[in-house]
Amino acid sequence: MNKPAHEPIILQDTRRVRYLKLIALFKIAKGILLLVLGVSLLFLNARTRWMGALSNWIADEILLKHSKPIAYLLHKLQAMLAGGTLRATGFLALFYAAILCTEGTGVYMQQRWAEFLMIFATATLIPIEIWHLWHRPGLVSFLILLVNCFIVWFLYRVLTREKPEEYAAQPREPAETRWHSPS
C-alpha cells in the first residue's frame, strides 16, 4: 500500500488506535451521562404528587404568597411535569444514550461499521451545534463543536486511509483441544 508523503502523526498505527479508544471512551461517557439524565427525567415525570408536595412546602417556607415570580416558575415547572415534555425528553435521552454507547463500544472494539455510524451521527449534529453556538455563544458550546469536528475529521481520515480488505477477518482455523474422542 502506498503511504502518502506526509502522514499526520495521529494517523500512525499505534497513535491512531490510542485516539480511537479515547474517542470511544468519550462517547461511552456521554452515553452514560445521557442514560442517567434520561432515567432521572422519566422518574421525575412520574412524581407529580411529589412535586406538588415539594412546591407546597417551598411555598410555606419562603412565603410564596408574597413572591409572584417564584410562584410563576413553580407553576411552570408543574405544568411541564404534568405535560409530556419531560417524558419525551427522557425517552429521547435514552435513545441517544443507546446510540452513543453502541458507537463507543464498536469503535473501542475497532469495528468499521461503528466508525461509519459515529461519523454519521456526529456529523448530523454539527449544524445544530453551530446554530446553538450562534444563538448562545459560550466556551463549552465551542469546545463541544471543536471536539465533534475533530472526531468527524479523524474518523474520516482513518476510514479513507484504510481499505475494507484490511478489516476483513482472517480465515479461522479450528483450535486444538486436549479432549480426544475414543477411536
HELIX and SHEET records of a PDB file:
HELIX    1   1 ILE A    9  LEU A   11  5                                   3    
HELIX    2   2 ASP A   13  ASN A   45  1                                  33    
HELIX    3   3 THR A   48  GLU A   61  1                                  14    
HELIX    4   4 LEU A   64  HIS A   66  5                                   3    
HELIX    5   5 LYS A   68  ALA A   82  1                                  15    
HELIX    6   6 THR A   85  TYR A  108  1                                  24    
HELIX    7   7 ARG A  112  HIS A  135  1                                  24    
HELIX    8   8 LEU A  139  ARG A  161  1                                  23    
HELIX    9   9 PRO A  164  TYR A  167  1                                   4    
END                                                                             
